[in-house]
Amino acid sequence: MIKKTKLNRGFKSLLEILLVSSRLGLTSFGGPTAHLGYFHEEYVRRRKWMDEKSYADLVALSQFLPGPASSQVGIGIGVMRAGVLGGITSFIGFTLPSVIALILFALLLTGFDIGNAGWIHGLKIVAVAVVAHAIIGMAKNLTPDLKRKAIALFALIGTLLWQSAFTQVGVILIAAFFGFLLFKQHDEVEEARSNFPIAKRVSVICLLLFFGLLFLLPVIREVTGSYWVAMFDSFYRSGSLVFGGGHVVLPLLEQELVPTGWISEESFLAGYGATQAVPGPLFTFAAYLGTVMKGWQGGLVATFAVFLPAFLLILGALPFWDRLRNNPKIKGAIMGVNAAVIGILISAFYFPIWTSSILAPVDFALAAILFSMLAYWKLPPWIIVVSGAIGGSLLSLL
């Protein structure tokens, strides 16, 4: 009888998490920062599922790790509410609405000739403005001194001159080593204590899976030559190297998919524009890309692959967060990695985003206008997307 009661309570908790997270997934527009605001209002103020300090710790952890910050916070809240199953349920509820919308959009778009559409060129220029804004904002925080600027420059040159599946991982490892050496005396800190209900054994398994897949997938890809393995590797690696939110995954995915011919530049940018118009995490852009590449099955595989690193990392780090955030040597290695990611992003920003979008002075003029609208006038991203599409259509008439 007691066991049945516990099962009923557990089911009710999971159902409640699913309903609340699904509602957030249907209504949360505005990117990761806005999502965190919605979460705070719903989970902390309204439902009181956690206190202010625990929420702040969870947000800090999500910012510390690579991956989509809002999705990781949602997973962490689900874990604290109902264990690992709660985290999975929270993730599904918040992510599924936009995944379904983008898969449907990709299926409808397939077969249409959009290659020469002016609005598509406008969306390419939108990507230039959005990614430039994201990189500048990240660089201020992640490369504030000459040492980290040097690491970023090394990463930029390495990934620009040697473009392969192994280069990014190698650059990250080298950057972590130099970060460990250069910043091992780094001392930041207020000691912080928090408690997350997840077994350390589960966390260790998740961390081993994360690193094992990151290093083994490129090898398996080369050995097998399998399209599905290559696809999974590209999305998994992109999801593993993203610091700073969904906009930042754009250049990594474009560098992985467009030069290989898996998806055209036009289709890529059309999906990116659609992603701006749906609620939920921007990482669901992978659902659109996978569907264009391999139908709805590809959409599901791509979504699973791009989100899997974030899921493994948040589950793996939760019990060790205190030691992780208060250990200056580990912090130094992460600082080196963060700086390298800036270089990787600048490399991908130049090729293929800039080289395929800014073809004439008038293109640069439109990019400057869109960047100003985003960075200085603080207009919502969807307005930037619409303005870029209209601007591109007008340019095609000249």
C-alpha positions in Angstrom: 0.0 0.0 0.0 2.8 2.4 0.9 4.7 1.5 -2.3 1.5 2.2 -4.3 1.1 5.5 -2.6 4.7 6.5 -3.4 4.2 5.5 -7.1 1.1 7.6 -7.3 2.9 10.6 -5.8 5.8 10.1 -8.2 3.4 9.9 -11.2 1.6 13.0 -10.1 4.9 14.9 -9.7 6.0 13.9 -13.1 2.7 14.8 -14.7 2.8 18.2 -12.9 6.3 18.8 -14.2 5.2 17.8 -17.7 2.2 20.2 -17.7 4.1 23.1 -16.3 7.2 22.7 -18.5 5.0 22.2 -21.6 3.2 25.4 -20.9 6.6 27.2 -20.6 7.7 25.5 -23.8 4.7 26.9 -25.6 4.9 30.5 -24.3 8.6 31.2 -23.6 9.9 33.5 -26.3 13.0 35.7 -26.2 16.0 33.4 -25.8 17.8 31.9 -22.8 17.9 35.1 -20.6 14.1 35.5 -21.0 13.6 31.8 -20.3 15.4 32.1 -17.0 13.1 34.9 -16.1 10.0 32.8 -16.9 11.4 29.9 -14.9 12.1 32.1 -11.9 8.5 33.5 -12.0 7.0 30.0 -12.4 9.1 27.7 -10.3 10.5 30.0 -7.5 7.9 32.8 -7.0 4.7 31.1 -8.0 5.1 27.4 -7.2 7.9 27.7 -4.7 9.5 24.4 -5.9 12.9 25.8 -4.9 14.3 28.8 -2.9 16.1 31.8 -4.4 19.5 30.5 -3.3 19.1 27.1 -4.9 17.8 28.7 -8.1 20.8 31.1 -8.2 23.2 28.2 -7.7 21.5 26.2 -10.5 21.7 29.2 -12.9 25.4 29.7 -12.0 26.1 26.1 -12.8 24.3 26.3 -16.2 26.4 29.4 -17.1 29.6 27.6 -16.0 28.9 24.6 -18.3 28.7 24.5 -22.1 25.2 23.9 -23.6 21.8 25.7 -23.6 21.6 27.4 -20.2 17.8 27.6 -20.0 17.4 23.9 -20.9 20.0 22.9 -18.3 18.2 24.9 -15.6 14.9 23.3 -16.6 16.5 19.9 -16.3 18.0 20.7 -12.9 14.7 21.9 -11.6 13.1 18.7 -12.7 15.8 16.6 -11.0 15.4 18.5 -7.8 11.6 18.0 -7.9 11.5 14.3 -9.0 14.9 12.9 -9.6 16.4 11.9 -13.0 13.0 11.1 -14.4 11.8 14.6 -13.4 14.7 16.1 -15.3 13.9 14.1 -18.4 10.2 15.0 -18.1 11.0 18.7 -17.7 13.3 18.7 -20.7 10.7 17.0 -22.9 7.9 19.4 -21.9 10.0 22.5 -22.5 11.6 21.3 -25.8 9.0 19.2 -27.6 6.6 22.0 -28.8 9.3 23.8 -30.8 10.8 20.5 -32.0 7.4 19.5 -33.5 6.9 23.0 -35.0 10.3 23.0 -36.7 10.1 19.5 -38.0 6.7 20.4 -39.6 8.2 23.6 -41.1 11.1 21.6 -42.6 8.8 19.0 -44.1 6.7 21.8 -45.6 9.7 23.6 -46.9 11.2 20.6 -48.6 10.6 20.7 -52.4 10.4 24.5 -52.6 13.1 26.3 -54.6 14.2 29.0 -52.2 17.8 29.4 -53.4 17.3 32.7 -55.2 14.8 34.3 -52.9 15.7 37.8 -51.7 14.4 37.2 -48.3 16.8 34.3 -47.8 19.7 36.5 -48.6 18.3 38.9 -46.0 18.2 36.1 -43.4 21.9 35.4 -44.1 22.6 39.0 -43.3 20.5 38.7 -40.1 22.8 35.8 -39.1 25.8 38.0 -39.5 24.3 40.6 -37.2 23.1 38.1 -34.6 26.2 36.1 -34.4 28.5 39.1 -34.3 26.5 40.5 -31.4 26.7 37.2 -29.5 30.4 36.9 -30.0 31.2 40.5 -28.9 29.1 40.0 -25.8 30.8 36.7 -24.9 34.3 38.0 -25.7 34.0 40.8 -23.1 33.4 38.3 -20.4 35.5 35.3 -21.6 38.6 37.1 -23.0 39.1 40.1 -20.8 42.9 39.9 -20.5 45.9 39.3 -22.9 46.4 35.7 -21.9 42.9 34.7 -22.8 43.0 36.8 -26.0 46.1 34.9 -27.0 44.4 31.5 -26.4 41.4 32.8 -28.5 43.8 33.8 -31.3 45.4 30.4 -31.3 42.0 28.7 -31.5 40.9 31.1 -34.3 44.0 30.3 -36.4 44.0 26.6 -35.8 40.3 26.0 -36.7 40.5 28.4 -39.6 43.5 26.7 -41.2 42.8 23.1 -40.4 39.1 22.3 -40.6 38.3 18.7 -39.5 36.3 16.8 -37.0 39.4 16.5 -34.8 40.6 20.1 -34.8 38.0 21.6 -32.5 38.4 18.9 -29.9 42.2 19.2 -30.1 42.1 23.0 -29.7 39.8 22.7 -26.7 42.2 20.2 -25.0 45.2 22.4 -25.6 43.3 25.4 -24.4 42.3 23.6 -21.2 45.9 22.6 -20.5 47.2 26.2 -21.0 44.3 27.5 -18.9 45.3 25.1 -16.2 48.9 26.4 -16.3 48.2 30.1 -16.7 45.3 30.5 -14.3 45.9 27.8 -11.6 46.3 30.6 -9.0 43.1 32.2 -10.1 41.1 33.0 -7.0 37.5 33.9 -7.4 35.2 33.2 -4.7 32.6 33.2 -2.3 32.2 29.7 -1.0 28.8 28.3 -2.0 27.0 25.3 -0.8 24.0 23.6 -2.3 22.4 20.2 -2.3 21.1 18.3 -5.4 19.3 14.9 -5.0 21.2 12.7 -7.5 23.5 9.8 -6.8 27.2 10.4 -7.4 27.4 7.1 -9.3 24.9 8.3 -11.8 26.8 11.5 -12.2 30.1 9.8 -12.8 28.5 7.6 -15.5 27.1 10.7 -17.2 30.5 12.5 -17.2 32.2 9.4 -18.6 29.6 9.2 -21.3 30.0 12.9 -22.2 33.8 12.7 -22.6 33.7 9.2 -24.1 31.3 10.3 -26.9 33.1 13.6 -27.5 36.4 11.8 -28.2 35.2 8.5 -29.7 32.6 9.7 -32.1 35.1 11.4 -34.5 37.1 8.2 -34.5 34.0 6.0 -35.2 33.0 8.4 -37.9 36.2 8.1 -39.7 36.4 4.3 -39.3 32.8 3.4 -40.3 32.0 6.2 -42.8 28.4 6.0 -41.7 26.2 9.0 -42.5 24.2 8.6 -39.3 27.3 8.4 -37.2 28.8 11.5 -38.9 25.5 13.3 -38.5 25.3 12.4 -34.8 28.9 13.4 -34.2 28.5 16.8 -35.9 25.4 17.7 -33.7 26.9 16.2 -30.6 30.2 18.1 -30.9 28.4 21.4 -31.7 26.2 20.9 -28.6 29.4 20.2 -26.5 31.3 23.3 -27.4 28.6 26.0 -27.0 29.0 28.6 -24.2 26.6 31.5 -24.1 23.3 30.4 -25.5 21.5 29.1 -28.5 22.6 31.9 -30.9 26.2 30.7 -30.5 25.5 27.2 -31.9 24.6 28.7 -35.3 28.2 29.2 -36.6 29.3 25.8 -35.2 26.4 24.0 -36.9 26.9 25.9 -40.2 30.6 25.1 -40.2 29.7 21.4 -39.7 26.8 21.0 -42.2 27.0 23.6 -45.0 30.6 23.0 -46.4 30.0 19.2 -46.4 26.9 19.7 -48.6 24.5 18.1 -46.2 22.3 21.2 -46.3 22.3 24.3 -48.5 23.1 27.7 -47.1 19.6 28.9 -48.2 17.8 26.1 -46.3 20.1 26.6 -43.3 19.2 30.3 -43.0 15.5 29.8 -43.7 15.3 27.4 -40.7 17.3 29.8 -38.5 14.7 32.5 -39.2 11.9 30.1 -38.4 13.6 29.1 -35.1 13.5 32.8 -34.1 9.8 32.8 -34.4 9.0 29.8 -32.2 9.1 29.6 -28.4 11.5 27.3 -26.4 15.2 26.7 -26.7 17.1 27.9 -29.8 18.9 24.5 -29.8 15.8 23.0 -31.4 17.1 24.5 -34.6 18.7 21.1 -34.8 15.3 19.5 -35.3 14.8 21.5 -38.5 18.3 20.8 -39.8 18.0 17.0 -39.2 14.6 16.9 -40.9 16.0 18.7 -44.0 18.9 16.2 -44.1 17.1 12.9 -43.3 13.4 13.4 -42.8 11.6 13.5 -39.4 13.8 10.6 -38.2 16.8 12.8 -38.8 15.1 15.6 -37.0 14.7 13.5 -33.9 18.3 12.1 -34.1 19.7 15.6 -34.5 17.7 17.0 -31.6 18.8 14.1 -29.3 22.4 14.5 -30.3 22.6 18.3 -29.8 20.9 18.2 -26.4 22.6 15.1 -25.1 25.9 16.8 -24.0 23.9 19.4 -22.0 21.9 16.7 -20.3 24.9 14.6 -19.5 26.9 17.6 -18.1 24.1 18.9 -15.9 23.4 15.5 -14.4 27.1 14.8 -14.1 28.0 18.1 -12.4 25.1 18.6 -10.0 26.6 16.6 -7.0 30.1 18.0 -7.6 29.1 21.6 -8.1 30.5 22.8 -4.8 34.0 21.4 -5.4 33.9 22.4 -9.1 33.1 26.0 -8.6 35.4 26.5 -5.7 38.5 24.8 -7.2 40.7 27.4 -8.7 42.7 24.9 -10.9 39.6 23.5 -12.5 38.3 27.0 -12.9 41.5 27.9 -14.7 41.1 25.1 -17.2 37.6 26.2 -17.9 38.7 29.8 -18.4 41.1 28.5 -21.1 38.4 26.5 -22.8 36.0 29.5 -22.7 38.7 31.7 -24.4 39.2 29.0 -27.1 35.5 28.8 -27.8 35.6 32.5 -28.7 38.3 31.8 -31.3 36.4 28.9 -32.7 33.3 31.0 -33.0 35.1 33.9 -34.8 36.6 31.3 -37.2 33.1 29.9 -38.0 31.8 33.5 -38.2 34.2 34.3 -41.0 33.7 31.1 -42.9 31.1 30.3 -43.9 28.8 33.0 -42.5 30.5 36.2 -43.5 31.9 34.9 -46.8 28.5 33.6 -48.0 26.5 36.6 -46.8 28.4 39.9 -47.3 28.8 40.0 -51.0 28.6 43.8 -51.7 28.8 47.1 -49.8 25.0 47.3 -49.6 25.0 43.9 -47.8 27.4 45.3 -45.2 25.2 48.4 -44.8 22.1 46.2 -44.1 24.1 44.1 -41.6 25.2 47.3 -39.8 21.6 48.5 -39.5 20.4 45.1 -38.2 23.3 44.9 -35.7 22.5 48.4 -34.4 18.8 47.5 -34.0 19.9 44.4 -32.0 22.8 45.8 -30.0 21.9 49.5 -29.4 18.2 49.8 -29.8 17.6 46.5 -28.0 14.8 45.4 -30.3 13.5 41.8 -30.0 15.2 39.2 -32.3 12.0 38.5 -34.2 11.9 42.1 -35.3 15.5 41.8 -36.6 14.5 38.6 -38.5 11.5 40.3 -40.2 13.5 43.4 -41.0 16.3 41.3 -42.5 13.9 39.3 -44.7 12.2 42.6 -45.9 15.6 44.2 -46.4 16.8 41.3 -48.4 13.7 41.3 -50.6 14.2 45.0 -51.3 17.9 44.5 -52.2 16.9 41.8 -54.7 14.9 44.5 -56.6 17.9 46.8 -57.0 
